[in-house]
Amino acid sequence: MFNILITNHLILYPLLGGLLPTIIWLWFWLKEDKLNPEPKKYIFYSFIIGMITALLVLPLEGLIIKYFPYTGLLTIILLSSSEELFKYFGAYFSALRKKYMDEPIDAVVYLITVALGFAALENSLFVISTIKSIDFNLTKTILVSDMRFMGATLLHILSSGVIGLFIALSFYKSKILKISYLFFGLILSIILHSTFNFFIIKEGDDGIFIIFMITWIAIIILILSLEKVKRLGRNNLKLN
């Protein structure tokens, strides 16, 4: 009976703690594209690709941690860079180069969808590790799930959303400008990701509140910036 309960925990809690919160976030961000929503099958496909990228990046992160001090600044930057690049290429191959990516806001939608898929699997793995720990208890699992929902998931939304935002802003620009905007978006996303991780690792509990407030403010700025992206799409429709 005990083994059955443990097995059920390993299935149920990762699902609730990892997958369901990201679906709530996904529902929220898809509302930003409600005037011309993306086909559900492509959203689902991008979400699954995001989960796959979370698996693919693990060996690389293992090598980084193996050869560099875990709490070192270089390690933090390398880990953040690997995750942001993997998420971007996941979005690139699943959506960004496809014909259904036909308006600026789509870049943000697909980048965030991939990021949420990434976060869903990452969160689930964290919950599983908590369940497998010797001092497992339900309260601790719920707390870990809440922290992942509020912290790491929000971080992935912000960092990938920033990349999507810069791709969207360059949607109607020349190829060289598109590359420049993409490069700047990637660099900014890595800086944001690294800063978040640095405060969590170096400052501990004292830095959590501060970095969460900064992240929420950045998310609000991202949401407000999407209004400009939407206007780009509407203005282009009027011209055509």
C-alpha positions as CSV (number, residue, x, y, z in Angstrom):
1,M,0.0,0.0,0.0
2,F,2.8,2.4,0.9
3,N,4.5,1.8,-2.5
4,I,1.2,2.5,-4.3
5,L,0.9,5.8,-2.4
6,I,4.4,6.8,-3.3
7,T,3.8,5.9,-6.9
8,N,0.6,8.0,-6.9
9,H,2.6,10.9,-5.4
10,L,5.2,10.7,-8.1
11,I,2.5,11.0,-10.7
12,L,0.0,13.4,-9.2
13,Y,2.1,16.0,-7.4
14,P,4.5,16.7,-10.4
15,L,1.4,17.1,-12.5
16,L,-0.3,19.5,-10.2
17,G,2.9,21.3,-9.2
18,G,4.5,21.5,-12.6
19,L,2.0,21.3,-15.4
20,L,-1.2,22.9,-14.2
21,P,0.4,26.2,-13.0
22,T,2.0,26.7,-16.4
23,I,-1.3,26.0,-18.2
24,I,-2.8,28.8,-16.1
25,W,0.0,31.1,-17.2
26,L,-0.5,30.0,-20.9
27,W,-4.2,30.8,-20.8
28,F,-3.4,34.3,-19.5
29,W,-0.8,35.0,-22.3
30,L,-3.0,33.5,-25.1
31,K,-5.6,36.2,-24.2
32,E,-3.0,38.8,-25.5
33,D,-3.6,37.3,-29.0
34,K,-7.3,36.9,-28.8
35,L,-8.1,39.0,-31.8
36,N,-6.3,36.6,-34.1
37,P,-5.5,33.6,-32.0
38,E,-3.0,30.9,-33.1
39,P,-4.2,27.4,-34.0
40,K,-4.4,25.3,-30.8
41,K,-2.5,22.5,-32.4
42,Y,0.5,24.7,-33.0
43,I,0.3,26.1,-29.4
44,F,0.3,22.5,-28.1
45,Y,3.2,21.5,-30.4
46,S,5.3,24.5,-29.2
47,F,4.5,23.6,-25.5
48,I,5.7,20.0,-26.1
49,I,8.8,21.3,-27.8
50,G,9.5,23.4,-24.8
51,M,9.3,20.4,-22.5
52,I,11.7,18.5,-24.8
53,T,14.2,21.4,-24.7
54,A,14.1,21.2,-20.9
55,L,15.3,17.6,-21.2
56,L,17.9,18.4,-24.0
57,V,19.6,21.1,-22.0
58,L,20.1,18.9,-18.9
59,P,23.3,17.2,-20.2
60,L,24.9,20.5,-21.1
61,E,24.0,22.0,-17.7
62,G,25.5,18.9,-16.0
63,L,28.8,19.5,-17.8
64,I,28.8,23.2,-16.8
65,I,28.2,22.3,-13.2
66,K,30.8,19.6,-13.3
67,Y,33.6,21.9,-14.6
68,F,32.7,25.2,-13.0
69,P,31.9,26.2,-9.4
70,Y,28.2,26.0,-8.9
71,T,27.8,29.4,-7.2
72,G,30.3,31.2,-9.4
73,L,29.1,34.1,-11.6
74,L,30.5,32.4,-14.8
75,T,28.5,29.3,-14.0
76,I,25.3,31.3,-13.4
77,I,25.8,33.1,-16.8
78,L,26.6,29.8,-18.6
79,L,23.5,28.0,-17.2
80,S,21.3,31.0,-18.0
81,S,22.6,31.3,-21.5
82,S,22.2,27.6,-22.2
83,E,18.5,27.7,-21.1
84,E,17.7,30.8,-23.1
85,L,19.4,29.6,-26.2
86,F,17.7,26.2,-26.0
87,K,14.3,27.8,-25.5
88,Y,14.9,30.2,-28.4
89,F,15.9,27.4,-30.8
90,G,13.0,25.3,-29.6
91,A,10.7,28.2,-30.6
92,Y,12.6,28.8,-33.8
93,F,12.2,25.2,-35.1
94,S,8.7,24.8,-33.8
95,A,7.1,28.1,-34.9
96,L,9.2,31.1,-35.7
97,R,10.2,30.0,-39.2
98,K,6.7,28.6,-40.0
99,K,4.2,30.3,-42.3
100,Y,1.6,30.6,-39.5
101,M,4.0,33.1,-37.7
102,D,2.3,35.9,-39.6
103,E,2.1,38.8,-37.3
104,P,4.4,40.5,-34.7
105,I,2.5,39.3,-31.5
106,D,3.0,35.7,-32.6
107,A,6.7,35.8,-31.8
108,V,5.9,36.7,-28.2
109,V,3.1,34.0,-28.0
110,Y,5.3,31.2,-29.3
111,L,8.4,32.1,-27.3
112,I,6.3,32.2,-24.1
113,T,4.5,29.0,-25.0
114,V,7.9,27.2,-25.4
115,A,9.1,28.8,-22.2
116,L,6.0,27.5,-20.3
117,G,6.6,24.0,-21.7
118,F,10.2,24.2,-20.5
119,A,9.0,25.5,-17.1
120,A,6.4,22.7,-16.8
121,L,8.9,19.9,-17.1
122,E,11.5,21.7,-15.0
123,N,9.0,22.3,-12.3
124,S,7.8,18.7,-12.4
125,L,11.4,17.5,-12.0
126,F,11.9,19.7,-9.0
127,V,8.7,18.4,-7.4
128,I,9.8,14.8,-8.1
129,S,13.1,15.5,-6.4
130,T,11.2,16.9,-3.4
131,I,9.0,13.8,-3.2
132,K,12.0,11.5,-3.4
133,S,13.8,13.2,-0.6
134,I,14.0,11.4,2.8
135,D,12.0,14.1,4.6
136,F,9.2,14.3,2.1
137,N,5.9,15.7,3.3
138,L,2.9,17.2,1.5
139,T,3.4,20.7,2.9
140,K,6.9,20.9,1.6
141,T,5.8,19.7,-1.8
142,I,3.1,22.4,-2.0
143,L,5.6,25.1,-0.9
144,V,8.1,24.0,-3.6
145,S,5.3,24.0,-6.2
146,D,4.2,27.5,-5.1
147,M,7.8,28.8,-5.3
148,R,8.3,27.4,-8.7
149,F,5.0,28.8,-9.9
150,M,5.7,32.3,-8.6
151,G,9.5,32.4,-9.2
152,A,11.0,30.2,-11.9
153,T,8.0,30.1,-14.1
154,L,7.7,33.9,-14.0
155,L,11.4,34.1,-14.8
156,H,11.0,31.9,-17.9
157,I,8.0,33.9,-19.1
158,L,10.0,37.2,-18.7
159,S,13.2,36.1,-20.3
160,S,11.7,34.3,-23.3
161,G,9.0,37.1,-23.6
162,V,11.8,39.6,-23.9
163,I,13.3,37.7,-26.9
164,G,9.8,37.4,-28.4
165,L,9.2,41.2,-27.9
166,F,12.4,42.2,-29.8
167,I,11.6,39.8,-32.6
168,A,8.1,41.3,-32.8
169,L,9.5,44.9,-32.8
170,S,11.7,44.0,-35.8
171,F,9.0,42.1,-37.6
172,Y,8.7,44.6,-40.5
173,K,12.3,45.7,-40.5
174,S,15.3,44.7,-42.7
175,K,17.1,41.4,-42.2
176,I,20.1,43.0,-40.6
177,L,17.9,44.9,-38.1
178,K,16.1,41.7,-37.3
179,I,19.4,40.0,-36.5
180,S,20.4,43.0,-34.4
181,Y,17.1,43.0,-32.5
182,L,17.3,39.3,-31.9
183,F,20.9,39.5,-30.6
184,F,19.9,42.3,-28.2
185,G,16.9,40.4,-27.0
186,L,18.9,37.3,-26.3
187,I,21.6,39.3,-24.4
188,L,18.9,41.0,-22.3
189,S,17.1,37.8,-21.5
190,I,20.4,36.2,-20.4
191,I,21.1,39.2,-18.2
192,L,17.7,39.0,-16.6
193,H,18.0,35.3,-16.1
194,S,21.5,35.5,-14.6
195,T,20.5,38.4,-12.3
196,F,17.5,36.4,-11.0
197,N,19.7,33.3,-10.3
198,F,22.5,35.4,-8.8
199,F,20.2,37.0,-6.2
200,I,18.5,33.7,-5.4
201,I,21.9,31.9,-4.9
202,K,23.9,34.7,-3.3
203,E,21.3,36.5,-1.2
204,G,19.2,33.5,-0.2
205,D,15.9,34.3,1.6
206,D,16.8,37.9,2.0
207,G,17.0,38.4,-1.8
208,I,13.9,36.5,-2.8
209,F,11.4,39.3,-2.1
210,I,13.5,41.9,-3.9
211,I,14.1,39.9,-7.0
212,F,10.4,38.8,-7.1
213,M,9.3,42.4,-7.0
214,I,11.7,43.3,-9.8
215,T,10.6,40.4,-11.8
216,W,6.9,41.4,-11.4
217,I,7.7,45.0,-12.4
218,A,9.5,43.7,-15.5
219,I,6.5,41.5,-16.4
220,I,4.2,44.5,-16.2
221,I,6.5,46.4,-18.5
222,L,6.5,43.4,-20.9
223,I,2.7,43.4,-20.9
224,L,2.5,47.1,-21.5
225,S,5.1,46.8,-24.4
226,L,2.8,44.2,-26.1
227,E,0.4,47.0,-26.7
228,K,2.9,48.6,-29.1
229,V,3.4,45.2,-30.7
230,K,-0.3,44.9,-31.3
231,R,-0.4,48.3,-32.8
232,L,2.3,47.3,-35.3
233,G,0.1,44.5,-36.5
234,R,-3.0,46.6,-36.7
235,N,-1.2,49.4,-38.6
236,N,0.2,46.9,-41.1
237,L,-3.3,45.6,-41.8
238,K,-4.6,49.1,-42.4
239,L,-1.8,49.7,-44.9
240,N,-2.6,46.5,-46.7
